[in-house]
Each structure stands twice: as structure tokens, then as C-alpha cells.
Amino acid sequence: MAKVAVIMGSKSDFPVVKPAVKVLKDFGAEVEVRVISAHRTPEEAHAFAGSARENGVEVIICAAGKAAHLGGVVAAYTTLPVIGLPVKTDMMGGLDSLLSIVQMPSGIPVATVGVNGGENAGLLALQILGVKYPEIAQKLSAYKQAMRDKINSDDAALQSELKDM
């Protein structure tokens, strides 16, 4: 079974992480959720990242705000794909988090989704897993077709409403 680790720098980040966990579980992935701080528990971050592959993890999502170094620290200790999930802050509206995650130095890539983009982080992890797991790729195709059908239905309803104006 596909396994994704979702870690956050603080438990207060969980509302941002929850949509990622939900979409991953909806698609049948096993999810491990942890609170690990790059700054307050660096030894735990190192140990977690260094043992993730042997623990069956295939993709890691790291949610963090402000000086959001968690994804970069984790990526430094693993060759697994790491997805950064910037958390909105009061200070700069999440721009600080986004820039901290997206501006990784050469050799330490961290894929990045939008600020508070938990669902997209989960979907990106699923797309990565879909390379290996055909059943996940098939579910993603069905998911995207359902989105397409919804938009086409909404458009048809709008066109009908406009005719009646």
C-alpha cells in the first residue's frame, strides 16, 4: 500500500494539513501524521527523514509557517520526494512561508504548493504515487473527470439561465 508521511512544524498547522490527510485517505493511501519542528526538534526531524524510506514512506508532505524550513531540512536527509505546504501567517499572509519553502538551495529540491493548499499537497503526493500504483492513477483520472463534468454542468446551467434573462 502507498504510504505518505505528513509532518507539520506545530500542531496549530493541523487545520491546513487536514485536507491533505483526507484526500490521501479517500484515495486509499496510508498516512502517517506527525508534529516535528525543524527548529525545536531538529534531531527528531533528522531521524524521521533518515528512516522514512525504511519505514515504508514514499512521499513526505511538510507543512510549516514563518521561517518554514521543515521541508528543506527533511529533503536534506532523504532522497524521497518532499512536498512543501506553506502555512498562512499573520505576519506576511503566508508569503514568508512560501518563499522559505520554494527557495531551496541547489541540490535540495522541495516541490511546493500554494499557501494553505493542503488538498493540492495531497493530490500532488497521489500523482507522484500514481507513477507506481496504477489504481491510484485510475482514481485520479476519475477524480479529474468528475471535476470536468461538474464544470461542464455548471456551464450548461449558466447558459440556460442566461437564455431566460
Secondary structure as GFF3:
##gff-version 3
##sequence-region A 1 165
A	DSSP	beta_strand	3	8	.	.	.	ID=ss1
A	DSSP	three_ten_helix	11	13	.	.	.	ID=ss2
A	DSSP	alpha_helix	14	26	.	.	.	ID=ss3
A	DSSP	beta_strand	30	35	.	.	.	ID=ss4
A	DSSP	alpha_helix	42	51	.	.	.	ID=ss5
A	DSSP	three_ten_helix	53	55	.	.	.	ID=ss6
A	DSSP	beta_strand	59	65	.	.	.	ID=ss7
A	DSSP	alpha_helix	70	76	.	.	.	ID=ss8
A	DSSP	beta_strand	82	87	.	.	.	ID=ss9
A	DSSP	alpha_helix	95	102	.	.	.	ID=ss10
A	DSSP	beta_strand	111	112	.	.	.	ID=ss11
A	DSSP	alpha_helix	118	130	.	.	.	ID=ss12
A	DSSP	alpha_helix	134	163	.	.	.	ID=ss13
###
